[in-house]
Amino acid sequence: MKKKIVLGFSGGLDTSYCAKYLSDTLGYEVHSITVNTGGFSEAETRQIQEHAYALGVTSHTTVDAVHDYYNRIVRFLVAGNVLRNGTYPLSVSAERLVQALHIAEHVTRLKATAVAHGSTGAGNDQVRFDLVFRIMIPEAEIVTPIRDLNLQRSAEIDYLKSHAIEMNYQKAEYSINTGLWGTSVGGKETLSSLGMIPDDAWPTPITCTQPQTVQLGFEEGHLTQINGVAYSHPVNAIQALQKLAGPYGIGRDIHIGDTIIGIKGRVAFEAAAPVVIIKAHHTLEKHVLSKDQLLLKDQLAAWYGTWLHDGRILDPVMRDIEAFLVSTQHCVTGTVHVELHPRTFVILGIESPFDLMNTTFGTYGEQNTLWTGEDVRGFTRIMANSGMILQHIKNQNNT
């Protein structure tokens, strides 16, 4: 009997090569799986399935993981206001991990002896897939033809053509990966340290030029309403906001960061909804959380984003940080008013029953209600003690 192998399948050149090579050259019984994290329409998933069977797979499975993606990962990126290096909302990094989790679960379901993905040896995704697989399905062999054979695109095309496989072999000038939490764009401009993606290469053209004010309603940290319209799940609200803000060209940027494999890398992305949501959510938090909550959240969220980027989603410490983040969201409820403009947006302010900026207790720079001038004199006298002693000793020793 042929050995079963599960292949993570997108339908592109690399995974198409893998499907044919694994079955025809290595002799596996190939079971392909597409995990949709928001980048494929129903029509596209049908086309991918048809293409998989044309390549000779034994079975093909499509998993709609968009809601699971939010529940497992995106909700914590929002709760932590996670932007890697203050810029990138971890669009591709995060979705690769939920894809790997579903692929591993499929391996267990089918009792397959091996698992395959189409990553090259030059990027982060190979590490993310491998880490999840080694932890969840350690008994399964990991097969990566593109990486193992160090294949060039031309060799893949020649192989598929020799097996009479018909598909679009023309390489797009820009590689685009779309998901719920943003779209990455790779091209010649991102291969060096200087250059910006041209306007016509961005997936969403700028068609909105007049300012528009939107109200984003949050409930315990989740985006649930836009302009008073309630959504059944935050996923639907995110998708609706993307349709509103995307045509303004909001959320376009290039991220330069440290890859898992130790080199610097640049990636362009457009993520209108994620960028607006994180900024709006963070603003609401600054009104309703305490100083120390905000301070500790910033530190833990930075660690969380780093571990997630590096593929360490299954580390137990991630569950600990997630529990902390959930705990901080109980009062993150209210409405954030945002004004959209071409290529940018402005936070106008918030309304919340938990707003700590309450004039009952004083108005900054205007009126002190809870304390007197004498209270402040005493407070600053005590606060200054350690510094005063230090300065006195330094003066005595002429240092």
Secondary structure, DSSP 8 states (H G I E B T S, - for coil): ---EEEEE--SSHHHHHHHHIIIIIS--EEEEEEEESSS--HHHHHHHHHHHHHTT-SEEEEEE-HHHHIIIIIHHHHHTT--BTTTB--HHHHHHHHHHHHHHHHHHHHT-SEEE----SSSSHHHHHHHHHHHH-TTSEEE-HHHHHT--HHHHHHHHHHTT--S-----SSEEEEETTEEEEE-GGGGSSS----GGGSSS-----S-EEEEEEEETTEEEEETTEE-SSHHHHHHHHHHHHGGGTTTEEEEEEE-TTSSEEEEEEE-HHHHHHHHHHHHHHHHHS-HHHHHHHHHHHHHHHHHHHTT-TTSHHHHHHHHHHHHHTTT--EEEEEEEETTEEEEEEEE-TT-S--GGGEETTTEESS--HHHHHHHHHHHHHHHHHHHHHHHHTT-
